[in-house]
Each structure stands twice: as structure tokens, then as C-alpha cells.
Amino acid sequence: ASRGLGDVYKRQTSNYGTGSEFEYGTIKGNTYKSKFSGITFDAPSGWTLRGASKSTVTPTSILDLDARNSTGTMSVKLQYFSLSGGNYKSSGDVLNALYKQVGSDVEVKATSRKIAGNNFTGFAFDGMNGQDTARSEVLVTQVNGYALVLQIVAPTQKDIDNILKNFS
């Protein structure tokens, strides 16, 4: 199994601010927009988008977008974790915690992406989505005192790459 993510964590943990007042993203039709992160996601037709609700907001995290296709084989989640007063002091801490949830026998590939001016770092791996095998990509960046986690699950890496084209 490939494990060279140490450098990813080091890059991810430098220079964090104290945080600012969180602002929820908005959903209109098939489009999610976040003024807070600058991210827009134009979901493919047939997808369902859900925003934050009482059941997706805790004192330390906010699931701001939960989007999935009609068959449940592809999904996009945007979740914010507070970097003040919670378990995490940096987005690198969040990335490390998520990385530790992946089984040690799973091959993990380090990856990075730039989305709406945000530099995300993270990892991709093959796992399960219900009964089906699926590719997952977990990306983290720091936004205004929060760690923003973008998780995409789809049947293949090509599907993930196509989903990423819907972000701006």
C-alpha cells in the first residue's frame, strides 16, 4: 500500500486564522453556491441536492452540501469542521483523522486539486458504496478558520474527474 502523505499534512497545517462567522451555502435548482468558500457546484441533471439542516449541523461541524445522483452511485459532500474550540486545530488534523479511517490494507493515492481558488489536498482510494465497489476522493482545504472537506464517491476515477468539472 502506498502511504506517502506526510508532506501533504505538513503543507496543510501552516498559517491558520482564528475563523470568521460561518455562512451557509445556498441551493437553487441544481446549483449549490457558497459565498463563504467561493465554491459553486452545478450538479448534473437528475441529482438531488440537500443543504445544511438541524440534523447535519453540530457544534463542531456543518454538512453544507449532500448531493447524490438518482441511483445513489455518485455523491458529493461538502462539510466544514471548526478549527477553534473543537478537536481540530488545522485542516491537516482533519485530513489525518479522515485518512486514519481508511483501512491499512487499502491502497491510498495522495492527490491535490485547485477549486475556486482553494488549494485542496487529500487522497483517493477504492472502497465500497453499499454493495458496489466505488472510488472515493477526500479533499481538504482551510477556509476562514474552518477545514472544508470535499468528498466525492463514484464508480470510477473517470467519474470523479467528470464530477469535478462541475465545480467552479
C-alpha positions in Angstrom: 0.0 0.0 0.0 1.3 3.5 -0.9 1.4 5.8 2.1 3.4 9.0 1.3 1.0 11.6 2.7 3.3 13.1 5.4 4.2 16.0 3.1 0.5 16.6 2.4 -0.1 17.0 6.1 2.8 19.4 6.6 1.7 21.6 3.7 -1.9 21.6 5.0 -1.1 22.7 8.6 0.6 26.1 8.2 -0.9 29.6 8.9 -4.4 29.4 10.2 -6.6 32.3 11.1 -8.9 32.5 14.0 -12.1 31.9 12.0 -15.0 34.0 11.0 -18.8 33.8 11.1 -19.9 30.8 9.1 -22.2 31.5 6.2 -24.3 28.6 4.8 -24.3 27.8 1.1 -27.5 28.2 -1.0 -29.2 25.8 -3.3 -31.2 26.9 -6.3 -32.3 24.2 -8.6 -29.3 22.0 -9.4 -26.8 24.6 -8.2 -25.0 25.0 -4.9 -23.2 28.2 -4.2 -21.1 29.2 -1.2 -20.1 32.8 -0.7 -18.1 31.6 2.3 -15.7 29.3 0.3 -16.3 30.7 -3.2 -17.3 27.3 -4.4 -20.1 26.6 -6.9 -21.3 23.1 -7.8 -23.6 22.7 -10.8 -24.9 19.2 -10.3 -25.7 17.1 -13.3 -29.4 16.7 -14.1 -31.2 14.1 -12.0 -29.1 14.8 -8.9 -30.7 15.7 -5.6 -29.0 18.5 -3.5 -29.6 18.9 0.2 -28.2 21.8 2.2 -27.5 22.1 5.9 -30.2 21.3 8.4 -30.6 20.7 12.1 -29.6 17.0 11.6 -26.4 17.9 9.7 -25.1 20.7 12.0 -23.2 20.1 15.2 -21.3 22.5 17.4 -18.1 21.5 15.6 -19.2 20.5 12.0 -21.6 21.5 9.3 -22.6 19.3 6.4 -23.3 22.1 4.0 -24.0 20.1 0.9 -25.1 16.5 0.4 -25.7 15.8 -3.3 -26.3 12.5 -5.0 -27.4 11.0 -8.3 -30.7 9.2 -8.6 -29.3 5.7 -8.3 -27.0 6.6 -5.3 -23.9 5.5 -7.1 -22.4 9.0 -7.1 -22.3 11.6 -4.4 -20.7 14.9 -3.4 -20.4 16.2 0.2 -19.0 19.5 1.4 -18.5 19.5 5.2 -17.0 22.2 7.4 -15.1 21.5 10.6 -14.5 24.3 13.1 -10.8 24.9 13.8 -11.5 26.7 17.1 -12.6 25.0 20.2 -13.1 21.6 18.7 -10.9 18.5 18.2 -9.1 20.0 15.3 -6.6 22.9 15.2 -5.8 22.7 11.4 -7.2 21.2 8.2 -4.2 18.9 8.4 -5.6 17.4 11.6 -8.9 16.8 9.9 -7.2 15.2 6.8 -5.2 13.0 9.1 -8.3 11.9 11.1 -10.1 11.0 7.8 -7.0 9.2 6.5 -6.9 7.0 9.6 -10.4 5.9 8.9 -9.2 4.1 5.7 -8.2 0.5 6.3 -4.4 -0.1 6.4 -4.7 -2.7 3.7 -6.3 -0.2 1.2 -4.0 1.5 -1.4 -4.3 5.2 -1.0 -3.1 7.8 -3.5 -2.2 11.3 -2.5 -3.9 14.0 -4.6 -4.4 17.7 -4.8 -6.8 19.9 -6.7 -7.5 23.6 -7.1 -11.2 24.5 -6.9 -12.5 28.1 -6.9 -9.1 29.4 -5.8 -8.9 26.9 -2.9 -5.9 24.6 -2.8 -7.2 21.2 -1.7 -5.0 18.3 -0.7 -6.1 14.8 0.1 -6.3 11.2 -1.0 -8.2 8.8 -3.2 -8.9 5.1 -2.7 -11.1 2.2 -3.8 -13.7 1.1 -1.4 -17.4 0.2 -1.2 -20.6 2.2 -1.7 -23.3 -0.1 -0.4 -22.9 -3.4 -2.3 -20.8 -1.8 -5.1 -17.1 -1.1 -5.4 -16.5 2.7 -5.7 -13.7 5.2 -5.9 -13.6 7.9 -3.2 -11.7 11.1 -3.3 -11.3 13.0 0.0 -10.0 16.6 -0.3 -9.4 19.2 2.5 -8.6 22.9 2.5 -8.8 25.7 5.0 -11.4 28.4 4.7 -11.9 31.3 7.1 -11.0 29.3 10.2 -12.7 26.1 9.1 -11.5 22.9 7.5 -13.6 22.3 4.4 -13.8 18.6 3.4 -14.9 17.7 -0.1 -15.8 14.0 -0.5 -16.7 12.6 -3.9 -17.8 8.9 -4.3 -18.4 7.4 -7.8 -17.8 4.1 -9.6 -14.5 5.1 -11.2 -11.8 7.8 -11.1 -13.0 9.0 -14.5 -16.5 9.6 -13.0 -14.9 11.6 -10.2 -12.9 13.6 -12.7 -16.1 14.4 -14.6 -17.9 15.4 -11.4 -15.0 17.7 -10.5 -15.6 19.6 -13.8 -19.0 20.7 -12.3 -17.2 22.8 -9.7 -16.1 26.4 -10.1 
